[in-house]
Amino acid sequence: MKKKIGLWLDHREAVIVVLSDKDEQIIHIKSDAEKQIRFAGGSRKDGRQKTEAARDNKLEQDLGKYFDDIIAHIRDAELIQIFGPGEAKGELAKRLEAEGLKERIVEIETMDKMTDNQISARVREHFLT
């Protein structure tokens, strides 16, 4: 069996399950992205747009690094299964498409928060049955 990967992610954390001939491995990647970043300075009237733009820019940079870290771990997978709540899974799929890895995605599904054991079982069920 070649390497098959399933991952659950949101904007805060990714749990990657790697299935190969030899074993199963679980990798956790934490995001530095924070939706509520606070910047000091500026008056309410004049500084608001600047701080909002700075916050949005910081969030975008942090998410970019987070997705780059995930892609570094899954780049050599033959097949990729993506699931999780919210928008992060779609954003990752777009990044994978830009990297030329879209054809390896076999499933994108919405799922609520799951334990590591539930994530691992879901990936095994998808790829081994």
C-alpha positions in Angstrom: 0.0 0.0 0.0 1.3 3.4 -0.8 0.9 6.3 1.6 -2.7 7.3 2.2 -3.5 10.3 4.4 -6.7 11.5 6.1 -6.8 14.7 8.0 -9.2 16.5 10.2 -8.7 20.2 10.5 -10.0 23.6 11.5 -8.2 26.9 11.7 -6.6 26.0 15.0 -5.4 22.5 14.6 -4.9 19.7 12.1 -4.8 16.0 13.0 -3.1 14.0 10.2 -3.4 10.2 10.0 -0.8 8.5 7.8 -1.5 5.0 6.6 1.3 3.0 5.0 2.4 -0.6 4.5 4.3 -0.5 7.8 2.1 1.4 10.3 -0.3 4.1 11.2 1.0 7.5 12.4 -0.8 10.4 13.9 0.6 13.9 13.5 -0.7 17.1 15.2 -0.1 20.5 13.8 -1.1 23.6 15.7 -1.9 26.9 14.1 -0.7 30.3 15.3 -3.7 32.0 13.7 -5.9 33.9 16.1 -9.1 35.5 15.0 -9.0 38.1 17.9 -5.6 39.7 17.6 -5.2 43.0 19.4 -3.0 45.8 18.3 -2.2 48.8 20.5 -2.1 52.3 19.1 -4.1 54.7 17.1 -7.2 56.5 17.9 -10.5 54.8 17.5 -11.4 56.8 14.5 -8.1 56.9 12.7 -6.5 53.7 13.8 -9.4 51.3 13.4 -9.0 50.6 9.7 -5.2 50.3 10.1 -5.4 47.8 13.0 -8.1 45.8 11.2 -6.0 45.6 8.1 -2.9 44.6 10.3 -5.0 42.0 12.0 -6.3 40.6 8.8 -2.8 40.5 7.3 -1.4 38.7 10.4 -4.2 36.2 10.3 -3.6 35.5 6.6 0.1 35.1 7.1 -0.4 32.7 10.1 -2.9 30.6 8.1 -0.6 30.5 5.1 2.2 29.1 7.3 -0.2 26.7 8.9 -1.4 25.3 5.5 2.2 25.2 4.3 3.1 23.0 7.3 0.2 20.7 6.6 1.1 20.4 2.9 4.7 19.6 3.8 3.4 16.6 5.8 1.0 15.3 3.1 2.7 16.2 -0.1 3.9 12.6 -0.8 0.5 11.0 -0.2 -1.0 8.9 -3.0 -4.6 9.7 -1.7 -5.8 12.4 0.6 -9.0 12.5 2.6 -10.0 15.9 4.2 -12.7 16.5 6.8 -13.5 18.9 9.5 -15.9 21.8 10.4 -15.9 25.2 8.9 -14.0 26.7 6.0 -10.4 25.4 6.6 -10.9 22.2 4.6 -12.0 24.1 1.5 -9.1 26.6 2.0 -6.6 23.7 2.2 -8.1 22.1 -0.9 -7.6 25.3 -2.8 -3.9 25.4 -1.7 -3.5 21.8 -2.7 -4.9 22.6 -6.1 -2.5 25.5 -6.5 0.3 23.0 -5.6 -0.8 20.6 -8.3 -2.1 18.0 -5.8 -5.9 18.3 -6.4 -6.2 14.9 -8.2 -5.0 13.2 -5.0 -8.0 14.5 -3.0 -10.5 11.6 -2.8 -13.0 13.2 -0.3 -13.8 16.5 1.4 -16.4 16.2 4.1 -17.9 18.3 6.9 -17.4 16.7 10.3 -17.6 18.1 13.9 -14.8 17.9 16.4 -13.5 14.4 16.8 -11.0 12.6 19.1 -7.8 11.2 17.6 -9.3 7.7 17.8 -12.4 8.7 15.9 -10.3 10.4 13.3 -8.0 7.4 12.9 -11.0 5.0 12.7 -12.6 7.3 10.0 -9.5 7.2 7.9 -9.0 3.4 8.3 -12.7 2.9 7.4 -12.3 5.0 4.2 -9.1 3.5 3.0 -9.1 -0.1 4.3 -12.6 -1.2 3.6 
